[in-house]
Amino acid sequence: MHASILKFTNKIALSYRVVPLTIPETGINVCPLKFNEYNPSYDISYVKELMPKLDQPERHCPLIGRCLFCLVPPPVYYMIPIRWPTSWNYVWRSNINHTHLAEVKAKQKWVHEKDQLWWFPSGGTHFKHGATEYIERLRLGNMTTNEIGDLRAARVYQVLDVSCGVASLSTYLQPLNIETLSFAPKDVHENQIQFLWNEELVL
């Protein structure tokens, strides 16, 4: 089902957080469509104001009066995400219509275009032989299990993945019941953390 078919009774209007917090009787407003990738903890326009102070590498949430208080809308052609476990390897292109990442990272096998889908071929900057090989044998398993490679026996329950790509590590640790907290940069590669959301994985 496309988002264009969905009917919202909420008013479409740009509104900001106020103190004390109040919710209109008609419900929380829906942000205009151009805010469909709004990230409340990384407002680009606000960060640009901090650049002369050299604070831009830090995460700065805007002051309360500048924080949006409306529901972030889906893209126009948004489709209900593919169900797990198929979403392990595929998500709808219309949900994350960014091609730059696939173009610049094609040789590293992060993500590829495949008709109406994005396909994750188990690659990445460090996953030349596949994520499973990296996790269990080459790197993570050896670091934490004295080279036996059994992460379950090592009682690894949580992993912090800082500056992740499309969160391939999180995808492949889930079958081992290992929770991953993934932090993706919002840079020239665009809003890549959306791939993780559409794979139905928990951040």
C-alpha atoms as one frame of an Amber mdcrd trajectory, in Angstrom:
protein
   0.000   0.000   0.000   1.368   3.388  -0.998   1.394   6.305   1.415  -0.590
   8.343  -1.119  -3.549   6.012  -0.472  -3.412   6.435   3.298  -5.782   9.004
   4.756  -4.645  11.219   7.602  -7.143  13.222   9.618  -4.340  15.183  11.241
  -3.676  18.696   9.997  -0.595  19.147   7.802   1.292  22.040   9.332   4.759
  22.919  10.539   4.623  23.268  14.311   7.264  23.624  17.003   7.692  22.357
  20.529   6.314  24.600  23.260   6.473  24.570  27.050   4.352  23.248  28.602
   3.804  20.563  25.983   0.268  20.576  24.600  -1.370  18.334  22.020  -4.159
  19.829  19.856  -7.626  18.261  20.056  -7.270  17.289  16.396  -4.089  15.364
  17.194  -0.458  16.071  16.473   0.082  17.844  13.159   1.789  16.100  10.243
   4.953  17.854   9.039   5.022  19.010   5.398   6.334  16.366   2.984   9.752
  18.020   2.583  10.498  16.986   6.178  10.124  13.258   5.450  13.764  12.701
   6.417  13.859  15.080   9.351  16.242  13.992  12.079  15.487  15.835  15.328
  18.975  15.268  16.723  20.726  16.510  13.584  19.052  19.581  12.134  21.300
  20.613   9.228  20.232  24.274   9.241  20.883  24.529  12.977  24.283  22.843
  12.719  25.372  25.310  10.010  24.899  28.126  12.515  27.384  26.404  14.819
  30.089  25.974  12.175  31.903  29.285  12.905  32.322  28.010  16.481  33.840
  24.750  15.183  31.197  22.783  17.068  29.747  21.103  13.976  31.317  17.657
  14.657  29.217  17.442  17.838  25.567  16.408  17.942  23.498  19.428  18.951
  19.744  19.192  19.310  18.061  22.552  18.648  16.619  24.544  21.525  13.056
  23.605  22.457  11.513  26.520  20.572  13.219  25.339  17.375  12.413  21.638
  17.704   9.700  20.463  15.342   6.641  18.965  16.992   4.833  17.224  14.174
   4.674  13.706  12.774   7.356  12.982  10.173   5.509  11.904   6.991   6.520
   8.940   4.813   7.741   9.461   1.210   5.017   9.834  -1.428   5.456   6.303
  -2.785   6.194   4.645   0.544   5.337   0.942   0.682   4.795  -1.297   3.695
   8.251  -2.763   4.465   9.101  -6.278   3.347   8.705  -8.736   6.197  11.597
 -10.372   8.017  13.585 -12.475   7.170  13.302 -11.445   3.480  14.062  -7.875
   4.552  17.476  -9.181   5.634  18.543  -8.807   1.996  15.917  -6.599   0.360
  14.010  -3.352   0.977  11.802  -1.272  -1.326  13.632   1.406  -3.291  10.673
   3.778  -3.048  11.051   3.848   0.743  14.672   5.036   0.545  15.037   6.649
  -2.843  18.751   7.503  -2.608  21.106   6.255  -5.307  24.350   7.938  -4.268
  25.342   5.277  -1.745  24.855   2.469  -4.271  26.940   4.352  -6.836  29.963
   5.199  -4.695  30.022   1.927  -2.724  29.275  -0.510  -5.554  32.694  -2.203
  -5.412  32.439  -2.614  -1.646  29.104  -4.424  -1.969  27.212  -2.280   0.533
  23.983  -2.088  -1.443  22.928  -2.581  -5.072  19.887  -1.579  -7.121  17.749
  -4.517  -8.242  14.566  -3.505 -10.089  12.225  -2.017  -7.452  14.438  -3.189
  -4.607  17.657  -2.430  -2.782  19.730  -5.579  -2.380  22.283  -6.100   0.403
  24.847  -8.662  -0.861  26.548  -9.238   2.508  29.364  -6.839   1.803  30.869
  -3.684   3.205  34.152  -1.856   3.631  35.471  -4.608   5.915  33.365  -7.507
   4.612  35.265  -8.475   1.450  34.487 -12.151   2.041  31.010 -11.578   3.453
  29.784 -10.409   6.830  29.531 -13.914   8.293  33.166 -14.675   7.505  34.248
 -11.407   9.107  32.126 -11.777  12.221  32.767 -15.415  13.068  36.280 -16.061
  11.791  38.351 -13.080  10.760  37.791 -10.339  13.298  35.037 -10.185  15.885
  35.047 -13.865  16.771  38.824 -14.013  17.182  38.922 -10.840  19.274  36.372
 -12.034  21.814  36.672 -15.819  21.907  40.409 -16.607  21.850  40.116 -17.616
  18.193  37.400 -20.263  18.667  34.902 -17.964  16.918  31.859 -18.911  19.038
  30.267 -15.610  20.042  27.427 -17.302  21.918  29.850 -19.227  24.107  31.673
 -15.950  24.776  28.418 -14.507  26.153  28.469 -11.498  23.865  25.038  -9.866
  24.159  25.449  -6.309  22.905  27.653  -4.618  20.310  28.149  -0.907  19.612
  28.592  -0.194  15.879  29.829   3.396  15.523  29.854   5.048  12.091  28.116
   2.069  10.522  27.351   1.857   6.815  23.977   0.220   6.149  24.135  -1.737
   9.424  25.144  -5.058   7.869  26.813  -5.986  11.145  23.509  -5.635  13.005
  21.733  -7.800  10.442  24.144 -10.684  10.815  24.404 -10.531  14.600  20.651
 -10.782  15.102  20.483 -14.589  14.502  23.052 -14.914  17.315  20.688 -13.015
  19.659  23.199 -10.182  19.888  21.714  -6.684  20.036  23.491  -3.960  18.086
  23.264  -0.214  18.645  24.157   1.346  15.284  25.224   4.960  14.744  25.249
   6.054  11.106  26.622   9.427   9.987  24.401  11.762   8.014  26.932  12.889
   5.427  27.440  12.764   1.657  26.042   9.220   1.712  22.665  10.669   2.696
  20.367   9.219   5.334  21.696   5.668   5.252  20.296   4.618   8.638  16.910
   4.368   6.891  18.098   1.120   5.338  18.262  -0.353   8.820  14.747   0.787
   9.705  13.325  -0.797   6.569  15.111  -4.057   7.330  12.919  -4.197  10.469
  15.875  -4.217  12.818  15.970  -2.531  16.189  18.419   0.361  16.530
